[in-house]
Amino acid sequence: MKNLPNEKGSRGESPSPKPESARNAGETAEADKIPFWKKMAYSCGMGTNMVGKQSTNQVAFPVYNIEFGVNPGWISLTMMFSRIWDAITDPIVGRFSDNARTRWGRRRPFIFLGAFLAGIAFMCLWLPPRGLSDLAYFLWFLFGLFFFFGCISVFAVPWNSLGFELTPDYNERTRLFSYGAYFNNVATLGSGWFYALTQLDYFDDTIQGIRVVGTGFGAIMIILGVLPAIFCKERFEKQVKTQKKVKLSQAFSHAFQNSPFLKLIGCVLFIYIGILTVSVLGNYVMIYYIYGGDKQLGAVLIGHAATWSTVATFVGIPIVSKLATTFGKRRVFVWCLWVAWIGTMSKWVCYTPSAPMLAIIPSILLAPSTGATAFLIQSMIADVCDYDELERGVRREGSFGAVYSWSVKLGIALAVGISGFILVWIGFDIDLGADQSQSTLLWMRILFTYAPAVALLASIYFISRFPITPERASEIRRELEARRGVV
């Protein structure tokens, strides 16, 4: 490590007295606790971040393929390239956020502006004119998705960075991000019902339903997104005013030299690539295998699966959070991934026409993995930021959050880019409706079940080697506060 102070301090003087907040890794001092209202205000941002992303993943294919007739391969390419664009913009926004020096801080102005832009962009995505050609619908989706992901970067990167710095306490970080996990799962629930809501008899047709539901979701994104900017104060606002600005190349090189950070990236990449590559098949399995092509029944089952997944995650979040503060984040994350592995293996039996509602069982078992990824990883990145400050002497939450997003989104881009072509490769033909071949349905089920299972095993390998334990985190904090004082 670089520039570490010796036991008597960097210049030989006696070290500063250890603050009460840093003396015991298992306790959280009052000064380190985040008030409930501030946790809620910050966590509302998860709604903005995930409503948009989850909804585009959930309904892009049903809306633009089933309703508008766009080739699924085109949809995959659109989603892949928009994610690549998203990955490109994240580090740029992260660098601007880390280097910003405004009267309102370096995070909050971006969060406020990004919330408005992302909500408007999301509305536009679902408002194409009627009667367009397949090519025109494709172009609308292409440019709309690029616009949306550019806007969500302006919001999400500074919002994530703000969360990393709200508290210096190892366990309080877990509690903070567990609140965000609740909003994440509400967003997942809403996204799961997005397409089902468009089928309500209240609407003249599905297209009208898509327009109304999409506009409503966009408005919710704006309302939730501005709350963190209004109510959350930045912790390092004064300290970073004299900090040297970070170059984009340095942000990347230093992040990829950070061993704990690389292990987090490896874990999450396998989770997202393994699950998202075939997640779209779940909708098709429900509609075409379980219900023989009945879109309305399939859409309702999709909604039920999302509902029960959300319920299970709501129940699991406080349990996972408590276990993580007792046994450590790494160990509990591994436990969650093993439960998810059992859940994905159960799809082969539970997705069956003879008992459609059994399909909710895998969703329930996969919920701990979803919930853990939503908040444990964020809490662990905050620990990595402390580790990085100890090594490099600077605070770069924006850079780490952005490089993490960049890496994950490239993985997601690969996953969604492949997903639509999987439908083509296994022989799915939208014109056949309910008359899909038995071979197509079989391969649909095989890939949907076993590809995520293999990926989860790889994720377990990476996360089990993450080196920042509760004890090590406490040591890092003591050394930092002895060097630069309590912030």
Buried (B, 14 or more C-beta within 10 A) or exposed (E): EEEEBEEEEEEEEEBEEEBEBBEEBEEBBEEBBBEEEBBBBBBBBBBBBBBBBBBBBBBBBBBBBBBBBBBBBBBBBBBBBBBBBBBBBBBBBBBBBBBBEEEBBBBBBBBBBBBBBBBBBBBBBBBBEEEBEEEBBBBBBBBBBBBBBBBBBBBBBBBBBBBBBBBBBBBBBBBBBBBBBBBBBBBBBBBBBBBBBBBEEEBEEBBEBBBBBBBBBBBBBBEBBBBBBEBBEBBBBEBBEEBEEBEBEBBBEBBEEBEBBBBBBBBBBBBBBBBBBBBBBBBBBBBBBBBBBBBEBBBBBBBBBBBBBBBBBBBBBEEBBBBBBEEBBBBBBBBBBBBBBEBBBBBBEBBBEEEBEBBBBBBBBBBBBBBBBBBBBBBBBBBBBBBBBBBBBBBBBBBBBBBBBBBBBBBBBBBBBBBBBBBEEBBBEEEEEEEBEEEBBEBBBBBBBBBBBEBBBBBBBBBBEBEBBBEBBBBBBBBBBBBEEBE
